[in-house]
């Protein structure tokens, strides 16, 4: 029989491969407001887990996890993502470090989960990591949306077609 840690590791690797493949495909198409806003909105449905008592954590833990995601874990994504105008389209330009950042974040999450599973229930650990990821995604996507709006503002239309703006600016 296969042990739970092995199953968890395999599922995590499959999930990571799926995220990386999605990012490659997404990077080949123009960025739109819908593509920026929909992932956090879709992810927000995960807050329904807190209707189940087993997933509830103290407010301070939840706010802490959200802030760690928004401040610490979003930072590498902000540094390795930028938007640029290519003609009439806005395209995402990622540095070569972007995929390394995503892989490192996944490894940190996997290793930390083992530590937290010893202290908290599986459901509470999942809830905290959800809040951490949500904070990271929201911060990153808000910055992308602000840059997108800046690149699509009428004043920028006269600038060079390869105008590029980094998310971390």
C-alpha positions in Angstrom: 0.0 0.0 0.0 1.2 3.5 -0.8 1.7 5.8 2.2 -0.1 9.1 2.6 3.1 11.2 2.4 3.9 9.6 -1.0 0.4 10.2 -2.3 0.6 13.8 -1.1 4.0 14.3 -2.8 2.8 12.9 -6.1 -0.4 15.0 -6.0 1.6 18.1 -5.2 4.0 17.4 -8.1 1.1 16.8 -10.5 -0.5 20.1 -9.3 2.8 22.0 -9.8 3.2 20.6 -13.3 -0.4 21.7 -14.1 0.3 25.2 -12.8 3.5 25.5 -14.8 1.8 24.2 -18.0 -1.0 26.7 -17.5 1.4 29.6 -17.0 3.3 28.7 -20.2 0.0 28.6 -22.2 -1.3 31.8 -20.5 1.9 33.6 -21.3 1.3 33.2 -25.1 -1.9 35.1 -25.1 -2.8 38.8 -24.6 -3.6 39.9 -21.0 -7.1 41.2 -20.4 -8.8 42.6 -17.3 -10.8 39.4 -17.2 -7.7 37.2 -17.2 -6.2 39.3 -14.4 -9.3 39.4 -12.2 -10.9 36.0 -12.7 -8.3 33.8 -10.9 -8.6 35.6 -7.5 -12.4 35.7 -7.9 -12.5 32.0 -8.7 -10.2 31.3 -5.8 -12.4 33.3 -3.5 -15.0 30.5 -3.6 -12.5 28.6 -1.3 -13.7 30.8 1.6 -16.7 28.5 1.7 -14.5 26.0 3.5 -14.8 28.1 6.6 -18.5 27.1 6.9 -17.2 23.8 8.1 -16.0 24.0 11.7 -13.0 21.7 11.1 -11.4 24.3 8.8 -11.7 27.3 11.1 -8.6 28.9 12.6 -8.2 31.9 14.9 -8.7 35.2 13.2 -5.1 36.3 14.1 -3.7 33.2 12.4 -5.8 33.7 9.3 -4.9 37.4 9.0 -1.2 36.5 9.6 -1.3 33.9 6.9 -2.9 36.3 4.5 -0.4 39.0 5.2 2.6 36.6 4.9 1.3 35.6 1.5 0.6 39.2 0.4 3.9 40.6 1.7 6.5 37.8 1.7 5.4 35.3 -0.9 4.0 37.8 -3.4 7.2 39.7 -3.6 9.1 37.2 -5.8 6.1 37.1 -8.2 6.1 40.9 -8.3 9.8 41.0 -9.2 9.6 38.4 -11.9 6.5 39.6 -13.8 6.0 42.5 -16.0 3.5 43.7 -18.6 4.4 45.2 -22.0 2.5 46.7 -24.9 2.9 44.9 -28.2 0.9 46.8 -30.7 -2.6 46.9 -29.4 -2.1 44.0 -27.1 -0.8 43.8 -23.5 1.4 40.8 -23.0 2.9 39.3 -19.8 6.6 39.1 -19.8 8.1 36.8 -17.2 11.7 36.7 -16.4 13.5 33.4 -16.5 13.3 33.3 -12.7 9.5 33.2 -12.7 9.3 29.4 -12.9 12.0 29.0 -10.4 10.1 31.2 -8.0 6.9 29.1 -8.5 8.8 25.9 -7.9 10.6 27.3 -4.8 7.2 28.5 -3.4 5.7 25.0 -4.0 8.7 23.3 -2.2 8.4 25.7 0.7 4.7 25.1 0.9 5.3 21.3 0.8 8.0 21.3 3.5 6.1 23.7 5.8 3.0 21.7 5.5 4.8 18.7 7.0 5.7 20.9 10.0 2.2 22.4 10.4 0.5 19.0 10.0 2.2 18.0 13.3 0.7 21.0 15.1 -2.7 21.5 13.5 -5.3 19.3 11.9 -5.0 18.6 8.2 -8.1 20.9 7.6 -6.6 23.8 9.5 -3.3 23.5 7.7 -5.1 23.6 4.4 -7.1 26.6 5.5 -3.9 28.5 6.5 -2.2 27.7 3.3 -5.2 28.7 1.3 -5.2 32.1 3.0 -1.5 32.5 2.4 -1.9 31.6 -1.3 -5.0 33.9 -1.6 -3.0 36.8 -0.1 -0.2 36.2 -2.5 -2.4 36.0 -5.6 -4.5 39.0 -4.6 -1.5 41.3 -4.1 0.1 40.1 -7.4 -3.1 40.4 -9.4 -3.9 43.9 -8.0 -0.5 45.1 -9.1 -1.0 43.5 -12.6 -4.4 45.2 -12.9 -2.9 48.6 -11.9 -0.1 48.2 -14.5 -2.6 47.0 -17.1 -4.7 50.1 -16.6 -1.6 52.3 -16.8 -0.6 50.7 -20.1 -4.0 51.0 -21.6 -4.6 54.6 -20.5 -5.0 57.0 -23.4 -1.8 58.9 -22.6 0.3 55.8 -23.2 -1.1 55.0 -26.6 1.4 57.3 -28.2 4.4 55.7 -26.6 6.6 53.0 -28.1 5.0 49.7 -29.0 7.3 47.7 -26.7 6.6 49.8 -23.6 7.3 47.6 -20.6 6.4 48.0 -17.0 7.5 45.8 -14.1 4.9 44.7 -11.5 7.3 45.6 -8.6 7.6 49.3 -9.7 
